[in-house]
Amino acid sequence: MRPFTLTTNEESPAEYVVLGGNHVGEAVASRLHAGGHDVLVVTDAPTSTDAPASTGIRTLEGNPAELSTLGAAGLSDESTVLIATRSDARNLLVAQLVRTNFDVPRTFVLTNHPDRADTVGAAGHEPICATTAIADAVVEEL
């Protein structure tokens, strides 16, 4: 097991925690950070030199589906969490871990398939369907 690596020495919980550092998670984190919010990105797959750490966004390297990583992220009742890994099933699993182990009031779960958004909603989480959002944005531009 490798040790956790946090990019800053700040001990305070982040206002927003993005679990999953893929391009969607990074884009959301960057926009929140640009809006003046304190953001922490938890990722087990660091990407390029354009990753959030190079933009001043705090990052934690670790598996967002492990309780030890979620604990190291400092999730609290003051955090809003976005779960945005590449897998809908993993996103739902992580959402359930967050819900049952931490007092996080708002948990948003990214889904890639519209039918899975209903499942996420039925489980008590706030779904955001990437496919639907993209389709709506394209139709709006047409």
C-alpha positions as CSV (number, residue, x, y, z in Angstrom):
1,M,0.0,0.0,0.0
2,R,1.5,3.3,-1.0
3,P,1.2,6.4,1.3
4,F,-1.2,9.2,0.5
5,T,0.2,12.2,-1.2
6,L,-1.5,15.5,-0.6
7,T,-0.3,18.5,-2.6
8,T,-0.6,21.1,0.2
9,N,-0.1,21.1,3.9
10,E,-3.6,22.5,4.5
11,E,-5.5,20.5,7.2
12,S,-8.9,22.0,6.8
13,P,-11.6,20.1,5.0
14,A,-12.3,21.2,1.4
15,E,-15.6,22.8,0.5
16,Y,-15.8,20.6,-2.6
17,V,-14.3,17.1,-3.0
18,V,-14.1,15.6,-6.5
19,L,-13.7,11.9,-6.3
20,G,-12.2,10.8,-9.7
21,G,-9.5,12.8,-11.5
22,N,-10.5,12.1,-15.1
23,H,-11.1,14.9,-17.6
24,V,-14.7,15.6,-16.3
25,G,-13.6,15.7,-12.6
26,E,-10.6,17.9,-13.5
27,A,-12.8,20.3,-15.5
28,V,-15.4,20.6,-12.7
29,A,-12.6,21.1,-10.1
30,S,-11.0,23.8,-12.3
31,R,-14.2,25.7,-12.7
32,L,-15.0,25.5,-9.0
33,H,-11.5,26.6,-8.1
34,A,-11.7,29.5,-10.6
35,G,-14.9,30.6,-8.9
36,G,-13.0,30.9,-5.6
37,H,-13.9,27.6,-4.0
38,D,-11.7,25.3,-2.0
39,V,-11.5,22.1,-4.0
40,L,-9.8,18.7,-3.4
41,V,-9.5,16.2,-6.2
42,V,-9.0,12.5,-5.2
43,T,-7.5,10.4,-8.0
44,D,-5.9,7.1,-8.4
45,A,-4.9,7.9,-12.0
46,P,-2.9,11.1,-12.2
47,T,-2.9,12.3,-15.7
48,S,-0.8,15.0,-17.4
49,T,1.1,18.0,-16.2
50,D,-2.2,19.8,-16.7
51,A,-3.6,17.9,-13.7
52,P,-5.3,19.9,-11.0
53,A,-2.1,20.1,-8.8
54,S,-0.4,22.2,-11.4
55,T,-3.3,24.7,-11.2
56,G,-3.1,25.2,-7.5
57,I,-6.0,22.7,-6.8
58,R,-5.3,20.4,-3.9
59,T,-5.0,16.7,-4.9
60,L,-4.9,13.5,-3.0
61,E,-3.5,10.4,-4.8
62,G,-5.4,7.3,-3.7
63,N,-8.3,5.0,-4.7
64,P,-11.6,6.9,-4.1
65,A,-13.3,3.5,-3.6
66,E,-11.3,2.8,-0.4
67,L,-12.4,4.0,3.0
68,S,-8.9,4.9,4.0
69,T,-8.6,7.3,1.0
70,L,-12.0,8.9,1.7
71,G,-10.9,9.4,5.4
72,A,-7.7,11.0,4.3
73,A,-9.7,13.3,2.1
74,G,-11.3,14.8,5.2
75,L,-14.9,14.4,4.1
76,S,-17.2,16.2,6.5
77,D,-20.6,17.7,6.9
78,E,-19.2,20.8,5.4
79,S,-18.2,19.1,2.1
80,T,-20.0,18.7,-1.1
81,V,-18.9,15.7,-3.0
82,L,-18.9,15.0,-6.8
83,I,-18.2,11.4,-7.7
84,A,-16.8,11.3,-11.3
85,T,-14.8,8.2,-12.0
86,R,-15.1,6.6,-15.4
87,S,-17.4,3.8,-14.3
88,D,-21.1,4.3,-13.4
89,A,-21.0,1.2,-11.1
90,R,-17.9,2.5,-9.3
91,N,-19.5,5.9,-8.9
92,L,-22.5,4.3,-7.2
93,L,-20.3,2.2,-5.0
94,V,-18.3,5.3,-3.9
95,A,-21.5,7.2,-3.3
96,Q,-22.7,4.5,-1.0
97,L,-19.4,4.4,0.9
98,V,-19.6,8.2,1.3
99,R,-23.2,8.1,2.5
100,T,-22.8,5.3,5.0
101,N,-19.4,6.4,6.5
102,F,-19.3,10.2,6.4
103,D,-21.8,13.0,7.2
104,V,-21.7,14.5,3.7
105,P,-25.0,16.4,3.1
106,R,-24.7,16.6,-0.7
107,T,-23.4,13.9,-3.0
108,F,-23.6,14.3,-6.8
109,V,-22.9,11.2,-8.9
110,L,-21.9,11.3,-12.5
111,T,-23.5,8.7,-14.8
112,N,-22.7,8.1,-18.4
113,H,-25.9,6.3,-19.3
114,P,-29.3,8.0,-18.8
115,D,-31.0,4.8,-17.5
116,R,-28.4,4.6,-14.7
117,A,-29.3,8.1,-13.5
118,D,-32.6,6.7,-12.2
119,T,-30.8,4.0,-10.2
120,V,-28.5,6.6,-8.6
121,G,-31.5,8.8,-7.8
122,A,-33.4,5.9,-6.3
123,A,-30.4,5.2,-4.1
124,G,-30.8,8.7,-2.6
125,H,-28.0,10.5,-4.5
126,E,-28.1,13.4,-6.8
127,P,-27.4,12.1,-10.4
128,I,-25.8,14.1,-13.2
129,C,-26.0,12.3,-16.5
130,A,-23.1,13.3,-18.8
131,T,-24.8,12.0,-21.9
132,T,-28.0,14.0,-21.2
133,A,-26.0,17.1,-20.4
134,I,-24.0,16.9,-23.6
135,A,-27.1,16.1,-25.7
136,D,-28.9,19.1,-24.2
137,A,-26.0,21.4,-24.9
138,V,-25.6,20.3,-28.5
139,V,-29.4,20.7,-29.2
140,E,-29.3,24.1,-27.6
141,E,-26.4,25.2,-29.9
142,L,-28.3,23.9,-33.0
